[in-house]
Amino acid sequence: MVAAVLLVGLTLWANTGPPPTNAAAPNVRVDPNSVYNPVVAGERLPDGFRQLLPRDGIRPIYDPTFVAADQAQWDPGVQVIGVEMDGEAKAYPVSFLNGREMVIDEIADVPIVVTW
């Protein structure tokens, strides 16, 4: 039995969220400006590379909110990226990911990144 849940709230679209979690120290938030940036460090970009947005110019969705599938008010044709692990399932609407591109989340106590 896999109970799908859907990402809700257009407020997530504009959510700036907290800084990312440091992988070396779970549940400890780090300042994204303190993370190594190869361009600032003087590393050259590949020839012909044209950077349209600044590094991390599109912020991920942090701490998304979900509802049970039977409570979601989505059209049945909505495209989602579904993730299931250890009997826990989540669905991430592609319409949200079109603008934000990544969701930082956990499923079955395992950190994941959903990207589009």
N, CA, C and O atoms as CSV, one atom per row, in Angstrom:
chain,resi,resn,atom,element,x,y,z
A,1,MET,N,N,0.845,-1.184,0.000
A,1,MET,CA,C,0.000,0.000,0.000
A,1,MET,C,C,0.888,1.243,0.000
A,1,MET,O,O,1.659,1.497,0.925
A,2,VAL,N,N,0.745,1.965,-1.031
A,2,VAL,CA,C,1.524,3.200,-1.141
A,2,VAL,C,C,0.553,4.365,-1.172
A,2,VAL,O,O,-0.213,4.532,-2.121
A,3,ALA,N,N,0.599,5.165,-0.121
A,3,ALA,CA,C,-0.288,6.332,-0.044
A,3,ALA,C,C,0.495,7.549,-0.533
A,3,ALA,O,O,1.433,8.013,0.115
A,4,ALA,N,N,0.084,8.045,-1.686
A,4,ALA,CA,C,0.779,9.209,-2.250
A,4,ALA,C,C,0.311,10.481,-1.558
A,4,ALA,O,O,-0.859,10.627,-1.203
A,5,VAL,N,N,1.221,11.363,-1.385
A,5,VAL,CA,C,0.894,12.680,-0.830
A,5,VAL,C,C,1.407,13.745,-1.784
A,5,VAL,O,O,2.381,13.530,-2.505
A,6,LEU,N,N,0.777,14.840,-1.781
A,6,LEU,CA,C,1.134,15.887,-2.736
A,6,LEU,C,C,1.678,17.138,-2.055
A,6,LEU,O,O,1.255,17.517,-0.963
A,7,LEU,N,N,2.595,17.739,-2.716
A,7,LEU,CA,C,3.139,19.024,-2.284
A,7,LEU,C,C,2.050,20.076,-2.421
A,7,LEU,O,O,1.414,20.163,-3.472
A,8,VAL,N,N,1.821,20.866,-1.400
A,8,VAL,CA,C,0.741,21.845,-1.460
A,8,VAL,C,C,1.244,23.238,-1.151
A,8,VAL,O,O,2.326,23.436,-0.600
A,9,GLY,N,N,0.430,24.175,-1.520
A,9,GLY,CA,C,0.648,25.568,-1.139
A,9,GLY,C,C,1.484,26.325,-2.139
A,9,GLY,O,O,2.673,26.046,-2.297
A,10,LEU,N,N,0.893,27.258,-2.802
A,10,LEU,CA,C,1.673,28.085,-3.710
A,10,LEU,C,C,2.671,28.948,-2.958
A,10,LEU,O,O,3.557,29.556,-3.559
A,11,THR,N,N,2.524,28.999,-1.638
A,11,THR,CA,C,3.491,29.764,-0.861
A,11,THR,C,C,4.870,29.133,-0.940
A,11,THR,O,O,5.877,29.818,-0.761
A,12,LEU,N,N,4.925,27.844,-1.203
A,12,LEU,CA,C,6.224,27.203,-1.365
A,12,LEU,C,C,6.964,27.767,-2.564
A,12,LEU,O,O,8.194,27.784,-2.613
A,13,TRP,N,N,6.181,28.227,-3.529
A,13,TRP,CA,C,6.779,28.794,-4.739
A,13,TRP,C,C,7.717,29.941,-4.385
A,13,TRP,O,O,8.788,30.085,-4.975
A,14,ALA,N,N,7.307,30.754,-3.420
A,14,ALA,CA,C,8.102,31.917,-3.043
A,14,ALA,C,C,8.925,31.684,-1.778
A,14,ALA,O,O,9.577,32.607,-1.290
A,15,ASN,N,N,8.905,30.487,-1.250
A,15,ASN,CA,C,9.617,30.175,-0.008
A,15,ASN,C,C,11.116,30.311,-0.209
A,15,ASN,O,O,11.686,29.687,-1.105
A,16,THR,N,N,11.742,31.106,0.602
A,16,THR,CA,C,13.188,31.220,0.522
A,16,THR,C,C,13.863,30.203,1.421
A,16,THR,O,O,15.002,29.810,1.169
A,17,GLY,N,N,13.179,29.777,2.457
A,17,GLY,CA,C,13.663,28.695,3.308
A,17,GLY,C,C,14.967,29.004,4.020
A,17,GLY,O,O,15.629,30.001,3.734
A,18,PRO,N,N,15.322,28.134,4.949
A,18,PRO,CA,C,16.574,28.284,5.692
A,18,PRO,C,C,17.753,27.809,4.848
A,18,PRO,O,O,17.557,27.175,3.811
A,19,PRO,N,N,18.970,28.110,5.284
A,19,PRO,CA,C,20.144,27.633,4.554
A,19,PRO,C,C,20.196,26.106,4.539
A,19,PRO,O,O,19.539,25.460,5.356
A,20,PRO,N,N,20.968,25.522,3.621
A,20,PRO,CA,C,21.044,24.070,3.532
A,20,PRO,C,C,21.688,23.431,4.751
A,20,PRO,O,O,22.375,24.090,5.532
A,21,THR,N,N,21.453,22.138,4.897
A,21,THR,CA,C,22.042,21.377,5.992
A,21,THR,C,C,23.444,20.939,5.607
A,21,THR,O,O,23.676,20.546,4.464
A,22,ASN,N,N,24.372,21.000,6.534
A,22,ASN,CA,C,25.732,20.543,6.321
A,22,ASN,C,C,25.735,19.026,6.386
A,22,ASN,O,O,25.374,18.456,7.416
A,23,ALA,N,N,26.139,18.353,5.301
A,23,ALA,CA,C,26.103,16.883,5.239
A,23,ALA,C,C,27.010,16.247,6.276
A,23,ALA,O,O,26.732,15.136,6.726
A,24,ALA,N,N,28.079,16.910,6.667
A,24,ALA,CA,C,28.996,16.342,7.650
A,24,ALA,C,C,28.418,16.407,9.055
A,24,ALA,O,O,28.823,15.634,9.923
A,25,ALA,N,N,27.495,17.301,9.290
A,25,ALA,CA,C,26.890,17.458,10.617
A,25,ALA,C,C,25.384,17.545,10.446
A,25,ALA,O,O,24.846,18.644,10.317
A,26,PRO,N,N,24.683,16.400,10.442
A,26,PRO,CA,C,23.231,16.416,10.208
A,26,PRO,C,C,22.503,17.370,11.149
A,26,PRO,O,O,22.871,17.534,12.312
A,27,ASN,N,N,21.465,17.987,10.612
A,27,ASN,CA,C,20.594,18.902,11.350
A,27,ASN,C,C,21.284,20.176,11.813
A,27,ASN,O,O,20.763,20.883,12.675
A,28,VAL,N,N,22.446,20.476,11.254
A,28,VAL,CA,C,23.136,21.721,11.559
A,28,VAL,C,C,23.079,22.579,10.306
A,28,VAL,O,O,23.587,22.187,9.255
A,29,ARG,N,N,22.457,23.756,10.416
A,29,ARG,CA,C,22.330,24.645,9.266
A,29,ARG,C,C,23.616,25.435,9.075
A,29,ARG,O,O,24.267,25.842,10.036
A,30,VAL,N,N,23.969,25.643,7.791
A,30,VAL,CA,C,25.168,26.408,7.475
A,30,VAL,C,C,24.787,27.606,6.626
A,30,VAL,O,O,23.766,27.598,5.937
A,31,ASP,N,N,25.606,28.621,6.684
A,31,ASP,CA,C,25.417,29.819,5.868
A,31,ASP,C,C,25.874,29.495,4.446
A,31,ASP,O,O,27.038,29.148,4.250
A,32,PRO,N,N,24.981,29.600,3.436
A,32,PRO,CA,C,25.395,29.244,2.077
A,32,PRO,C,C,26.537,30.097,1.552
A,32,PRO,O,O,27.244,29.675,0.637
A,33,ASN,N,N,26.735,31.291,2.110
A,33,ASN,CA,C,27.836,32.144,1.669
A,33,ASN,C,C,29.189,31.643,2.159
A,33,ASN,O,O,30.228,32.060,1.649
A,34,SER,N,N,29.180,30.736,3.162
A,34,SER,CA,C,30.436,30.207,3.675
A,34,SER,C,C,30.869,28.939,2.938
A,34,SER,O,O,31.944,28.405,3.211
A,35,VAL,N,N,30.042,28.449,2.007
A,35,VAL,CA,C,30.357,27.239,1.255
A,35,VAL,C,C,31.316,27.578,0.125
A,35,VAL,O,O,31.225,28.653,-0.469
A,36,TYR,N,N,32.229,26.673,-0.172
A,36,TYR,CA,C,33.228,26.888,-1.218
A,36,TYR,C,C,32.564,27.215,-2.546
A,36,TYR,O,O,31.649,26.514,-2.979
A,37,ASN,N,N,33.025,28.279,-3.189
A,37,ASN,CA,C,32.546,28.687,-4.497
A,37,ASN,C,C,33.746,28.696,-5.437
A,37,ASN,O,O,34.632,29.537,-5.286
A,38,PRO,N,N,33.798,27.770,-6.417
A,38,PRO,CA,C,34.986,27.669,-7.263
A,38,PRO,C,C,35.283,28.927,-8.075
A,38,PRO,O,O,36.452,29.226,-8.323
A,39,VAL,N,N,34.260,29.673,-8.496
A,39,VAL,CA,C,34.482,30.881,-9.283
A,39,VAL,C,C,35.109,31.966,-8.416
A,39,VAL,O,O,36.071,32.613,-8.828
A,40,VAL,N,N,34.566,32.167,-7.217
A,40,VAL,CA,C,35.125,33.159,-6.292
A,40,VAL,C,C,36.549,32.775,-5.907
A,40,VAL,O,O,37.397,33.641,-5.692
A,41,ALA,N,N,36.806,31.463,-5.820
A,41,ALA,CA,C,38.142,30.987,-5.445
A,41,ALA,C,C,39.155,31.150,-6.574
A,41,ALA,O,O,40.338,30.864,-6.391
A,42,GLY,N,N,38.697,31.609,-7.748
A,42,GLY,CA,C,39.619,31.859,-8.845
A,42,GLY,C,C,39.680,30.753,-9.876
A,42,GLY,O,O,40.462,30.844,-10.822
A,43,GLU,N,N,38.882,29.712,-9.725
A,43,GLU,CA,C,38.872,28.659,-10.731
A,43,GLU,C,C,38.235,29.190,-12.005
A,43,GLU,O,O,37.248,29.924,-11.959
A,44,ARG,N,N,38.803,28.815,-13.133
A,44,ARG,CA,C,38.302,29.287,-14.425
A,44,ARG,C,C,37.078,28.489,-14.840
A,44,ARG,O,O,36.985,27.290,-14.576
A,45,LEU,N,N,36.150,29.160,-15.488
A,45,LEU,CA,C,35.015,28.476,-16.099
A,45,LEU,C,C,35.485,27.837,-17.407
A,45,LEU,O,O,36.408,28.352,-18.039
A,46,PRO,N,N,34.874,26.731,-17.824
A,46,PRO,CA,C,35.270,26.102,-19.090
A,46,PRO,C,C,35.087,27.073,-20.258
A,46,PRO,O,O,34.205,27.930,-20.229
A,47,ASP,N,N,35.926,26.930,-21.280
A,47,ASP,CA,C,35.812,27.770,-22.473
A,47,ASP,C,C,34.426,27.621,-23.069
A,47,ASP,O,O,33.905,26.511,-23.176
A,48,GLY,N,N,33.834,28.728,-23.455
A,48,GLY,CA,C,32.509,28.715,-24.060
A,48,GLY,C,C,31.367,28.649,-23.067
A,48,GLY,O,O,30.205,28.723,-23.467
A,49,PHE,N,N,31.665,28.512,-21.783
A,49,PHE,CA,C,30.617,28.450,-20.768
A,49,PHE,C,C,30.053,29.846,-20.557
A,49,PHE,O,O,30.794,30.803,-20.333
A,50,ARG,N,N,28.751,29.946,-20.629
A,50,ARG,CA,C,28.088,31.238,-20.430
A,50,ARG,C,C,27.112,31.093,-19.266
A,50,ARG,O,O,26.088,30.422,-19.396
A,51,GLN,N,N,27.414,31.700,-18.164
A,51,GLN,CA,C,26.596,31.593,-16.965
A,51,GLN,C,C,25.497,32.643,-17.015
A,51,GLN,O,O,25.772,33.843,-16.985
A,52,LEU,N,N,24.237,32.181,-17.092
A,52,LEU,CA,C,23.104,33.098,-17.188
A,52,LEU,C,C,22.622,33.564,-15.820
A,52,LEU,O,O,22.217,34.715,-15.660
A,53,LEU,N,N,22.665,32.682,-14.846
A,53,LEU,CA,C,22.249,33.014,-13.484
A,53,LEU,C,C,23.452,32.898,-12.561
A,53,LEU,O,O,24.360,32.109,-12.824
A,54,PRO,N,N,23.470,33.669,-11.490
A,54,PRO,CA,C,24.567,33.497,-10.536
A,54,PRO,C,C,24.472,32.115,-9.883
A,54,PRO,O,O,23.406,31.500,-9.865
A,55,ARG,N,N,25.583,31.641,-9.355
A,55,ARG,CA,C,25.597,30.368,-8.659
A,55,ARG,C,C,24.502,30.371,-7.597
A,55,ARG,O,O,24.353,31.336,-6.848
A,56,ASP,N,N,23.743,29.287,-7.541
A,56,ASP,CA,C,22.614,29.144,-6.618
A,56,ASP,C,C,21.574,30.239,-6.821
A,56,ASP,O,O,20.914,30.645,-5.864
A,57,GLY,N,N,21.420,30.718,-8.043
A,57,GLY,CA,C,20.455,31.767,-8.360
A,57,GLY,C,C,19.006,31.313,-8.229
A,57,GLY,O,O,18.115,32.144,-8.053
A,58,ILE,N,N,18.757,30.014,-8.311
A,58,ILE,CA,C,17.413,29.470,-8.105
A,58,ILE,C,C,17.450,28.677,-6.806
A,58,ILE,O,O,18.071,27.617,-6.730
A,59,ARG,N,N,16.782,29.198,-5.792
A,59,ARG,CA,C,16.815,28.552,-4.476
A,59,ARG,C,C,15.903,27.335,-4.450
A,59,ARG,O,O,14.795,27.377,-4.984
A,60,PRO,N,N,16.362,26.251,-3.831
A,60,PRO,CA,C,15.515,25.063,-3.675
A,60,PRO,C,C,14.366,25.327,-2.712
A,60,PRO,O,O,14.346,26.341,-2.013
A,61,ILE,N,N,13.423,24.416,-2.684
A,61,ILE,CA,C,12.359,24.421,-1.678
A,61,ILE,C,C,12.873,23.615,-0.491
A,61,ILE,O,O,13.250,22.453,-0.642
A,62,TYR,N,N,12.888,24.226,0.684
A,62,TYR,CA,C,13.286,23.551,1.912
A,62,TYR,C,C,12.025,23.268,2.727
A,62,TYR,O,O,11.075,24.050,2.691
A,63,ASP,N,N,12.012,22.179,3.445
A,63,ASP,CA,C,10.916,21.838,4.357
A,63,ASP,C,C,9.542,21.955,3.693
A,63,ASP,O,O,8.714,22.747,4.142
A,64,PRO,N,N,9.284,21.180,2.626
A,64,PRO,CA,C,7.978,21.243,1.959
A,64,PRO,C,C,6.851,20.747,2.863
A,64,PRO,O,O,7.084,20.001,3.814
A,65,THR,N,N,5.631,21.173,2.551
A,65,THR,CA,C,4.437,20.783,3.286
A,65,THR,C,C,3.630,19.811,2.429
A,65,THR,O,O,3.538,19.987,1.214
A,66,PHE,N,N,3.046,18.792,3.049
A,66,PHE,CA,C,2.307,17.767,2.315
A,66,PHE,C,C,0.928,17.558,2.911
A,66,PHE,O,O,0.686,17.877,4.075
A,67,VAL,N,N,0.019,17.014,2.093
A,67,VAL,CA,C,-1.293,16.549,2.550
A,67,VAL,C,C,-1.491,15.143,1.988
A,67,VAL,O,O,-0.808,14.741,1.046
A,68,ALA,N,N,-2.426,14.401,2.573
A,68,ALA,CA,C,-2.756,13.073,2.061
A,68,ALA,C,C,-3.353,13.197,0.661
A,68,ALA,O,O,-3.993,14.198,0.339
A,69,ALA,N,N,-3.142,12.186,-0.157
A,69,ALA,CA,C,-3.607,12.223,-1.551
A,69,ALA,C,C,-5.106,12.444,-1.643
A,69,ALA,O,O,-5.568,13.150,-2.540
A,70,ASP,N,N,-5.884,11.850,-0.728
A,70,ASP,CA,C,-7.345,12.016,-0.800
A,70,ASP,C,C,-7.796,13.411,-0.384
A,70,ASP,O,O,-8.960,13.759,-0.581
A,71,GLN,N,N,-6.904,14.217,0.186
A,71,GLN,CA,C,-7.229,15.589,0.563
A,71,GLN,C,C,-6.722,16.609,-0.453
A,71,GLN,O,O,-7.098,17.780,-0.406
A,72,ALA,N,N,-5.870,16.162,-1.366
A,72,ALA,CA,C,-5.306,17.073,-2.365
A,72,ALA,C,C,-6.372,17.444,-3.382
A,72,ALA,O,O,-7.218,16.626,-3.743
A,73,GLN,N,N,-6.321,18.669,-3.830
A,73,GLN,CA,C,-7.296,19.151,-4.808
A,73,GLN,C,C,-6.619,19.400,-6.151
A,73,GLN,O,O,-6.781,20.466,-6.745
A,74,TRP,N,N,-5.873,18.431,-6.620
A,74,TRP,CA,C,-5.160,18.523,-7.878
A,74,TRP,C,C,-5.932,17.793,-8.959
A,74,TRP,O,O,-6.605,16.797,-8.694
A,75,ASP,N,N,-5.830,18.297,-10.178
A,75,ASP,CA,C,-6.381,17.628,-11.348
A,75,ASP,C,C,-5.696,16.257,-11.474
A,75,ASP,O,O,-4.484,16.167,-11.276
A,76,PRO,N,N,-6.432,15.203,-11.794
A,76,PRO,CA,C,-5.816,13.876,-11.908
A,76,PRO,C,C,-4.686,13.800,-12.943
A,76,PRO,O,O,-3.864,12.885,-12.887
A,77,GLY,N,N,-4.636,14.741,-13.878
A,77,GLY,CA,C,-3.595,14.725,-14.901
A,77,GLY,C,C,-2.316,15.450,-14.521
A,77,GLY,O,O,-1.404,15.545,-15.344
A,78,VAL,N,N,-2.219,15.965,-13.297
A,78,VAL,CA,C,-1.024,16.696,-12.878
A,78,VAL,C,C,0.181,15.755,-12.894
A,78,VAL,O,O,0.134,14.660,-12.335
A,79,GLN,N,N,1.256,16.196,-13.539
A,79,GLN,CA,C,2.473,15.398,-13.559
A,79,GLN,C,C,3.233,15.587,-12.256
A,79,GLN,O,O,3.381,16.707,-11.767
A,80,VAL,N,N,3.715,14.476,-11.696
A,80,VAL,CA,C,4.471,14.524,-10.461
A,80,VAL,C,C,5.710,13.651,-10.586
A,80,VAL,O,O,5.773,12.747,-11.420
A,81,ILE,N,N,6.679,13.935,-9.753
A,81,ILE,CA,C,7.800,13.024,-9.548
A,81,ILE,C,C,7.496,12.331,-8.234
A,81,ILE,O,O,7.388,12.980,-7.193
A,82,GLY,N,N,7.361,11.028,-8.279
A,82,GLY,CA,C,7.022,10.256,-7.093
A,82,GLY,C,C,8.246,9.576,-6.524
A,82,GLY,O,O,9.102,9.081,-7.257
A,83,VAL,N,N,8.315,9.558,-5.194
A,83,VAL,CA,C,9.410,8.886,-4.491
A,83,VAL,C,C,8.783,8.007,-3.423
A,83,VAL,O,O,7.928,8.462,-2.663
A,84,GLU,N,N,9.210,6.735,-3.359
A,84,GLU,CA,C,8.715,5.815,-2.338
A,84,GLU,C,C,9.895,5.085,-1.739
A,84,GLU,O,O,10.780,4.611,-2.451
A,85,MET,N,N,9.896,4.999,-0.405
A,85,MET,CA,C,10.952,4.281,0.293
A,85,MET,C,C,10.388,3.738,1.596
A,85,MET,O,O,9.775,4.478,2.365
A,86,ASP,N,N,10.587,2.479,1.842
A,86,ASP,CA,C,10.150,1.832,3.082
A,86,ASP,C,C,8.682,2.101,3.387
A,86,ASP,O,O,8.327,2.343,4.541
A,87,GLY,N,N,7.823,2.063,2.366
A,87,GLY,CA,C,6.387,2.238,2.561
A,87,GLY,C,C,5.929,3.675,2.685
A,87,GLY,O,O,4.727,3.923,2.782
A,88,GLU,N,N,6.845,4.632,2.684
A,88,GLU,CA,C,6.478,6.053,2.720
A,88,GLU,C,C,6.596,6.599,1.303
A,88,GLU,O,O,7.595,6.362,0.624
A,89,ALA,N,N,5.573,7.331,0.856
A,89,ALA,CA,C,5.570,7.862,-0.505
A,89,ALA,C,C,5.273,9.352,-0.491
A,89,ALA,O,O,4.504,9.842,0.336
A,90,LYS,N,N,5.893,10.058,-1.419
A,90,LYS,CA,C,5.642,11.488,-1.593
A,90,LYS,C,C,5.590,11.786,-3.079
A,90,LYS,O,O,6.232,11.110,-3.884
A,91,ALA,N,N,4.820,12.805,-3.437
A,91,ALA,CA,C,4.704,13.234,-4.827
A,91,ALA,C,C,5.020,14.719,-4.905
A,91,ALA,O,O,4.543,15.508,-4.090
A,92,TYR,N,N,5.827,15.095,-5.892
A,92,TYR,CA,C,6.273,16.466,-6.071
A,92,TYR,C,C,5.776,16.954,-7.436
A,92,TYR,O,O,6.276,16.489,-8.460
A,93,PRO,N,N,4.805,17.881,-7.483
A,93,PRO,CA,C,4.271,18.358,-8.764
A,93,PRO,C,C,5.345,19.028,-9.624
A,93,PRO,O,O,6.087,19.888,-9.149
A,94,VAL,N,N,5.416,18.630,-10.869
A,94,VAL,CA,C,6.384,19.198,-11.798
A,94,VAL,C,C,6.137,20.696,-11.976
A,94,VAL,O,O,7.077,21.451,-12.222
A,95,SER,N,N,4.879,21.131,-11.853
A,95,SER,CA,C,4.584,22.563,-12.006
A,95,SER,C,C,5.339,23.401,-10.983
A,95,SER,O,O,5.764,24.509,-11.308
A,96,PHE,N,N,5.522,22.912,-9.759
A,96,PHE,CA,C,6.319,23.630,-8.764
A,96,PHE,C,C,7.801,23.547,-9.121
A,96,PHE,O,O,8.535,24.528,-8.996
A,97,LEU,N,N,8.231,22.370,-9.567
A,97,LEU,CA,C,9.643,22.178,-9.873
A,97,LEU,C,C,10.081,22.954,-11.110
A,97,LEU,O,O,11.271,23.225,-11.271
A,98,ASN,N,N,9.152,23.315,-11.981
A,98,ASN,CA,C,9.504,24.121,-13.150
A,98,ASN,C,C,10.112,25.455,-12.739
A,98,ASN,O,O,10.989,25.975,-13.428
A,99,GLY,N,N,9.655,26.008,-11.629
A,99,GLY,CA,C,10.158,27.304,-11.189
A,99,GLY,C,C,11.267,27.223,-10.169
A,99,GLY,O,O,12.100,28.127,-10.099
A,100,ARG,N,N,11.303,26.172,-9.377
A,100,ARG,CA,C,12.286,26.092,-8.297
A,100,ARG,C,C,13.344,25.016,-8.534
A,100,ARG,O,O,14.432,25.093,-7.964
A,101,GLU,N,N,13.050,24.035,-9.348
A,101,GLU,CA,C,13.969,23.005,-9.815
A,101,GLU,C,C,14.413,21.969,-8.786
A,101,GLU,O,O,14.751,20.851,-9.177
A,102,MET,N,N,14.431,22.281,-7.499
A,102,MET,CA,C,14.885,21.302,-6.501
A,102,MET,C,C,14.054,21.401,-5.232
A,102,MET,O,O,13.609,22.476,-4.830
A,103,VAL,N,N,13.859,20.238,-4.614
A,103,VAL,CA,C,13.248,20.163,-3.293
A,103,VAL,C,C,14.216,19.393,-2.406
A,103,VAL,O,O,14.624,18.283,-2.746
A,104,ILE,N,N,14.582,19.977,-1.277
A,104,ILE,CA,C,15.418,19.316,-0.286
A,104,ILE,C,C,14.455,18.729,0.737
A,104,ILE,O,O,13.699,19.472,1.363
A,105,ASP,N,N,14.467,17.416,0.920
A,105,ASP,CA,C,13.462,16.769,1.759
A,105,ASP,C,C,14.050,15.522,2.409
A,105,ASP,O,O,15.234,15.223,2.255
A,106,GLU,N,N,13.213,14.813,3.128
A,106,GLU,CA,C,13.548,13.510,3.713
A,106,GLU,C,C,12.400,12.569,3.441
A,106,GLU,O,O,11.242,12.984,3.415
A,107,ILE,N,N,12.714,11.307,3.238
A,107,ILE,CA,C,11.693,10.274,3.135
A,107,ILE,C,C,12.223,9.053,3.866
A,107,ILE,O,O,13.348,8.613,3.626
A,108,ALA,N,N,11.417,8.514,4.750
A,108,ALA,CA,C,11.818,7.381,5.593
A,108,ALA,C,C,13.120,7.707,6.326
A,108,ALA,O,O,14.001,6.856,6.447
A,109,ASP,N,N,13.235,8.947,6.815
A,109,ASP,CA,C,14.405,9.437,7.555
A,109,ASP,C,C,15.697,9.449,6.736
A,109,ASP,O,O,16.789,9.436,7.304
A,110,VAL,N,N,15.578,9.472,5.404
A,110,VAL,CA,C,16.734,9.540,4.517
A,110,VAL,C,C,16.675,10.864,3.771
A,110,VAL,O,O,15.665,11.150,3.128
A,111,PRO,N,N,17.734,11.691,3.835
A,111,PRO,CA,C,17.733,12.957,3.095
A,111,PRO,C,C,17.736,12.690,1.594
A,111,PRO,O,O,18.454,11.816,1.108
A,112,ILE,N,N,16.913,13.464,0.859
A,112,ILE,CA,C,16.854,13.346,-0.603
A,112,ILE,C,C,16.812,14.724,-1.239
A,112,ILE,O,O,16.465,15.713,-0.593
A,113,VAL,N,N,17.168,14.773,-2.507
A,113,VAL,CA,C,16.994,15.957,-3.339
A,113,VAL,C,C,16.171,15.515,-4.532
A,113,VAL,O,O,16.555,14.593,-5.252
A,114,VAL,N,N,15.043,16.168,-4.742
A,114,VAL,CA,C,14.202,15.910,-5.909
A,114,VAL,C,C,14.470,17.055,-6.861
A,114,VAL,O,O,14.347,18.221,-6.483
A,115,THR,N,N,14.836,16.737,-8.094
A,115,THR,CA,C,15.206,17.791,-9.032
A,115,THR,C,C,14.526,17.572,-10.369
A,115,THR,O,O,14.168,16.454,-10.739
A,116,TRP,N,N,14.361,18.676,-11.081
A,116,TRP,CA,C,13.683,18.644,-12.381
A,116,TRP,C,C,14.441,19.500,-13.337
A,116,TRP,O,O,14.052,19.623,-14.498
